[in-house]
Amino acid sequence: MKSKSITILFCFIFLFISSTLIAQEDFEDDTDDSGAPAAPIDGFIIVSLVAGSAFGYQKLKSKK
């Protein structure tokens, strides 16, 4: 029971710490950022989420 409560505590701590992170500072008003390339996030994000979920489910199932 103690390890489960510690795990839940760390999950909440990391959840609230990550909400205050800033990815990039703001540009100055005179900066031209219209030519910046877009982030290369494509269809593989769905495949990664499914694979990660399956791996996590398998690990949790094998623990019991």
N, CA, C and O atoms as a GROMACS GRO file, in nm:
protein
  256
    1MET      N    1   0.082  -0.120   0.000
    1MET     CA    2   0.000   0.000   0.000
    1MET      C    3   0.086   0.125   0.000
    1MET      O    4   0.051   0.225  -0.061
    2LYS      N    5   0.200   0.116   0.071
    2LYS     CA    6   0.287   0.233   0.079
    2LYS      C    7   0.346   0.268  -0.057
    2LYS      O    8   0.354   0.386  -0.093
    3SER      N    9   0.387   0.166  -0.134
    3SER     CA   10   0.446   0.194  -0.265
    3SER      C   11   0.343   0.251  -0.362
    3SER      O   12   0.376   0.333  -0.448
    4LYS      N   13   0.217   0.209  -0.348
    4LYS     CA   14   0.112   0.261  -0.435
    4LYS      C   15   0.085   0.408  -0.405
    4LYS      O   16   0.064   0.487  -0.497
    5SER      N   17   0.086   0.445  -0.278
    5SER     CA   18   0.063   0.585  -0.243
    5SER      C   19   0.180   0.673  -0.285
    5SER      O   20   0.161   0.788  -0.324
    6ILE      N   21   0.301   0.619  -0.278
    6ILE     CA   22   0.418   0.695  -0.324
    6ILE      C   23   0.412   0.714  -0.475
    6ILE      O   24   0.447   0.822  -0.524
    7THR      N   25   0.369   0.613  -0.548
    7THR     CA   26   0.356   0.624  -0.693
    7THR      C   27   0.253   0.730  -0.730
    7THR      O   28   0.276   0.811  -0.820
    8ILE      N   29   0.140   0.729  -0.663
    8ILE     CA   30   0.036   0.828  -0.690
    8ILE      C   31   0.086   0.968  -0.657
    8ILE      O   32   0.059   1.063  -0.731
    9LEU      N   33   0.160   0.982  -0.546
    9LEU     CA   34   0.215   1.112  -0.508
    9LEU      C   35   0.311   1.164  -0.615
    9LEU      O   36   0.304   1.281  -0.652
   10PHE      N   37   0.401   1.079  -0.664
   10PHE     CA   38   0.494   1.122  -0.768
   10PHE      C   39   0.423   1.156  -0.898
   10PHE      O   40   0.465   1.248  -0.968
   11CYS      N   41   0.318   1.084  -0.931
   11CYS     CA   42   0.241   1.116  -1.052
   11CYS      C   43   0.181   1.255  -1.043
   11CYS      O   44   0.188   1.332  -1.139
   12PHE      N   45   0.122   1.289  -0.929
   12PHE     CA   46   0.066   1.422  -0.912
   12PHE      C   47   0.174   1.530  -0.913
   12PHE      O   48   0.153   1.637  -0.969
   13ILE      N   49   0.289   1.502  -0.851
   13ILE     CA   50   0.398   1.600  -0.850
   13ILE      C   51   0.444   1.627  -0.993
   13ILE      O   52   0.457   1.743  -1.032
   14PHE      N   53   0.469   1.523  -1.070
   14PHE     CA   54   0.516   1.543  -1.207
   14PHE      C   55   0.410   1.607  -1.295
   14PHE      O   56   0.443   1.682  -1.387
   15LEU      N   57   0.284   1.578  -1.269
   15LEU     CA   58   0.176   1.639  -1.344
   15LEU      C   59   0.174   1.789  -1.324
   15LEU      O   60   0.160   1.865  -1.421
   16PHE      N   61   0.186   1.834  -1.201
   16PHE     CA   62   0.179   1.977  -1.173
   16PHE      C   63   0.308   2.050  -1.206
   16PHE      O   64   0.303   2.169  -1.237
   17ILE      N   65   0.422   1.983  -1.201
   17ILE     CA   66   0.547   2.047  -1.240
   17ILE      C   67   0.550   2.069  -1.391
   17ILE      O   68   0.595   2.173  -1.437
   18SER      N   69   0.503   1.971  -1.467
   18SER     CA   70   0.508   1.983  -1.612
   18SER      C   71   0.414   2.090  -1.666
   18SER      O   72   0.433   2.138  -1.778
   19SER      N   73   0.313   2.127  -1.590
   19SER     CA   74   0.221   2.229  -1.640
   19SER      C   75   0.282   2.369  -1.636
   19SER      O   76   0.229   2.460  -1.699
   20THR      N   77   0.392   2.387  -1.564
   20THR     CA   78   0.454   2.519  -1.556
   20THR      C   79   0.572   2.535  -1.651
   20THR      O   80   0.634   2.641  -1.654
   21LEU      N   81   0.604   2.434  -1.730
   21LEU     CA   82   0.716   2.441  -1.822
   21LEU      C   83   0.680   2.524  -1.944
   21LEU      O   84   0.566   2.525  -1.989
   22ILE      N   85   0.780   2.592  -1.998
   22ILE     CA   86   0.761   2.674  -2.117
   22ILE      C   87   0.852   2.618  -2.226
   22ILE      O   88   0.972   2.599  -2.204
   23ALA      N   89   0.797   2.591  -2.341
   23ALA     CA   90   0.874   2.529  -2.448
   23ALA      C   91   0.969   2.628  -2.515
   23ALA      O   92   1.082   2.593  -2.546
   24GLN      N   93   0.925   2.750  -2.537
   24GLN     CA   94   1.006   2.847  -2.608
   24GLN      C   95   0.967   2.987  -2.561
   24GLN      O   96   0.850   3.017  -2.540
   25GLU      N   97   1.067   3.068  -2.547
   25GLU     CA   98   1.039   3.205  -2.508
   25GLU      C   99   0.973   3.281  -2.623
   25GLU      O  100   0.985   3.242  -2.739
   26ASP      N  101   0.903   3.387  -2.590
   26ASP     CA  102   0.837   3.467  -2.693
   26ASP      C  103   0.941   3.540  -2.777
   26ASP      O  104   1.048   3.577  -2.729
   27PHE      N  105   0.906   3.560  -2.904
   27PHE     CA  106   0.991   3.637  -2.994
   27PHE      C  107   0.972   3.786  -2.968
   27PHE      O  108   0.870   3.829  -2.914
   28GLU      N  109   1.069   3.861  -3.007
   28GLU     CA  110   1.055   4.007  -3.003
   28GLU      C  111   0.954   4.047  -3.110
   28GLU      O  112   0.926   3.970  -3.201
   29ASP      N  113   0.899   4.166  -3.100
   29ASP     CA  114   0.798   4.210  -3.196
   29ASP      C  115   0.854   4.226  -3.337
   29ASP      O  116   0.779   4.214  -3.434
   30ASP      N  117   0.984   4.253  -3.351
   30ASP     CA  118   1.041   4.276  -3.483
   30ASP      C  119   1.096   4.148  -3.547
   30ASP      O  120   1.159   4.156  -3.652
   31THR      N  121   1.076   4.032  -3.487
   31THR     CA  122   1.126   3.906  -3.540
   31THR      C  123   1.030   3.851  -3.645
   31THR      O  124   0.910   3.840  -3.622
   32ASP      N  125   1.086   3.815  -3.762
   32ASP     CA  126   1.004   3.757  -3.869
   32ASP      C  127   1.015   3.605  -3.860
   32ASP      O  128   1.117   3.548  -3.899
   33ASP      N  129   0.914   3.540  -3.811
   33ASP     CA  130   0.916   3.395  -3.796
   33ASP      C  131   0.820   3.325  -3.893
   33ASP      O  132   0.783   3.210  -3.870
   34SER      N  133   0.781   3.393  -3.999
   34SER     CA  134   0.687   3.334  -4.094
   34SER      C  135   0.751   3.223  -4.178
   34SER      O  136   0.679   3.139  -4.232
   35GLY      N  137   0.883   3.220  -4.190
   35GLY     CA  138   0.951   3.119  -4.271
   35GLY      C  139   0.996   2.999  -4.192
   35GLY      O  140   1.062   2.911  -4.246
   36ALA      N  141   0.963   2.993  -4.065
   36ALA     CA  142   1.006   2.881  -3.981
   36ALA      C  143   0.932   2.754  -4.021
   36ALA      O  144   0.811   2.758  -4.046
   37PRO      N  145   1.003   2.642  -4.028
   37PRO     CA  146   0.938   2.518  -4.067
   37PRO      C  147   0.844   2.467  -3.956
   37PRO      O  148   0.866   2.493  -3.838
   38ALA      N  149   0.742   2.395  -3.996
   38ALA     CA  150   0.648   2.338  -3.900
   38ALA      C  151   0.710   2.217  -3.831
   38ALA      O  152   0.805   2.157  -3.883
   39ALA      N  153   0.658   2.182  -3.717
   39ALA     CA  154   0.708   2.064  -3.646
   39ALA      C  155   0.672   1.938  -3.724
   39ALA      O  156   0.561   1.926  -3.776
   40PRO      N  157   0.764   1.843  -3.734
   40PRO     CA  158   0.739   1.723  -3.815
   40PRO      C  159   0.659   1.617  -3.739
   40PRO      O  160   0.704   1.503  -3.726
   41ILE      N  161   0.542   1.652  -3.689
   41ILE     CA  162   0.455   1.556  -3.621
   41ILE      C  163   0.356   1.504  -3.724
   41ILE      O  164   0.276   1.580  -3.778
   42ASP      N  165   0.362   1.374  -3.749
   42ASP     CA  166   0.276   1.318  -3.853
   42ASP      C  167   0.197   1.200  -3.799
   42ASP      O  168   0.174   1.192  -3.679
   43GLY      N  169   0.156   1.110  -3.885
   43GLY     CA  170   0.070   1.000  -3.848
   43GLY      C  171   0.134   0.897  -3.756
   43GLY      O  172   0.062   0.815  -3.699
   44PHE      N  173   0.264   0.900  -3.739
   44PHE     CA  174   0.329   0.800  -3.655
   44PHE      C  175   0.302   0.822  -3.506
   44PHE      O  176   0.333   0.735  -3.425
   45ILE      N  177   0.245   0.936  -3.469
   45ILE     CA  178   0.214   0.960  -3.329
   45ILE      C  179   0.105   0.864  -3.282
   45ILE      O  180   0.108   0.820  -3.167
   46ILE      N  181   0.011   0.830  -3.368
   46ILE     CA  182  -0.094   0.734  -3.334
   46ILE      C  183  -0.034   0.596  -3.314
   46ILE      O  184  -0.070   0.526  -3.219
   47VAL      N  185   0.056   0.557  -3.403
   47VAL     CA  186   0.121   0.427  -3.392
   47VAL      C  187   0.201   0.419  -3.262
   47VAL      O  188   0.200   0.316  -3.194
   48SER      N  189   0.269   0.526  -3.226
   48SER     CA  190   0.348   0.529  -3.103
   48SER      C  191   0.258   0.518  -2.980
   48SER      O  192   0.292   0.447  -2.885
   49LEU      N  193   0.145   0.587  -2.980
   49LEU     CA  194   0.053   0.580  -2.867
   49LEU      C  195  -0.006   0.440  -2.851
   49LEU      O  196  -0.017   0.390  -2.739
   50VAL      N  197  -0.041   0.377  -2.961
   50VAL     CA  198  -0.096   0.241  -2.954
   50VAL      C  199   0.011   0.144  -2.906
   50VAL      O  200  -0.017   0.058  -2.821
   51ALA      N  201   0.133   0.155  -2.958
   51ALA     CA  202   0.241   0.065  -2.917
   51ALA      C  203   0.274   0.085  -2.770
   51ALA      O  204   0.296  -0.012  -2.698
   52GLY      N  205   0.279   0.210  -2.724
   52GLY     CA  206   0.308   0.237  -2.584
   52GLY      C  207   0.199   0.185  -2.492
   52GLY      O  208   0.227   0.133  -2.385
   53SER      N  209   0.074   0.199  -2.534
   53SER     CA  210  -0.037   0.148  -2.454
   53SER      C  211  -0.032  -0.005  -2.446
   53SER      O  212  -0.054  -0.062  -2.339
   54ALA      N  213  -0.004  -0.070  -2.556
   54ALA     CA  214   0.004  -0.216  -2.558
   54ALA      C  215   0.120  -0.264  -2.471
   54ALA      O  216   0.105  -0.362  -2.397
   55PHE      N  217   0.232  -0.198  -2.479
   55PHE     CA  218   0.347  -0.234  -2.398
   55PHE      C  219   0.318  -0.215  -2.249
   55PHE      O  220   0.354  -0.300  -2.168
   56GLY      N  221   0.254  -0.104  -2.214
   56GLY     CA  222   0.218  -0.079  -2.074
   56GLY      C  223   0.119  -0.180  -2.023
   56GLY      O  224   0.131  -0.226  -1.909
   57TYR      N  225   0.020  -0.215  -2.103
   57TYR     CA  226  -0.079  -0.315  -2.064
   57TYR      C  227  -0.012  -0.451  -2.042
   57TYR      O  228  -0.044  -0.522  -1.947
   58GLN      N  229   0.079  -0.486  -2.130
   58GLN     CA  230   0.150  -0.614  -2.118
   58GLN      C  231   0.234  -0.616  -1.991
   58GLN      O  232   0.237  -0.717  -1.921
   59LYS      N  233   0.301  -0.506  -1.960
   59LYS     CA  234   0.384  -0.501  -1.839
   59LYS      C  235   0.298  -0.509  -1.713
   59LYS      O  236   0.334  -0.578  -1.618
   60LEU      N  237   0.184  -0.439  -1.712
   60LEU     CA  238   0.096  -0.444  -1.595
   60LEU      C  239   0.034  -0.583  -1.577
   60LEU      O  240   0.019  -0.630  -1.465
   61LYS      N  241  -0.001  -0.648  -1.687
   61LYS     CA  242  -0.062  -0.780  -1.681
   61LYS      C  243   0.039  -0.883  -1.634
   61LYS      O  244   0.002  -0.974  -1.561
   62SER      N  245   0.164  -0.872  -1.674
   62SER     CA  246   0.266  -0.971  -1.636
   62SER      C  247   0.308  -0.956  -1.491
   62SER      O  248   0.362  -1.050  -1.433
   63LYS      N  249   0.285  -0.838  -1.430
   63LYS     CA  250   0.318  -0.818  -1.289
   63LYS      C  251   0.231  -0.902  -1.198
   63LYS      O  252   0.276  -0.948  -1.093
   64LYS      N  253   0.106  -0.922  -1.237
   64LYS     CA  254   0.010  -0.992  -1.149
   64LYS      C  255   0.022  -1.138  -1.157
   64LYS      O  256  -0.052  -1.210  -1.090
   0.00000   0.00000   0.00000
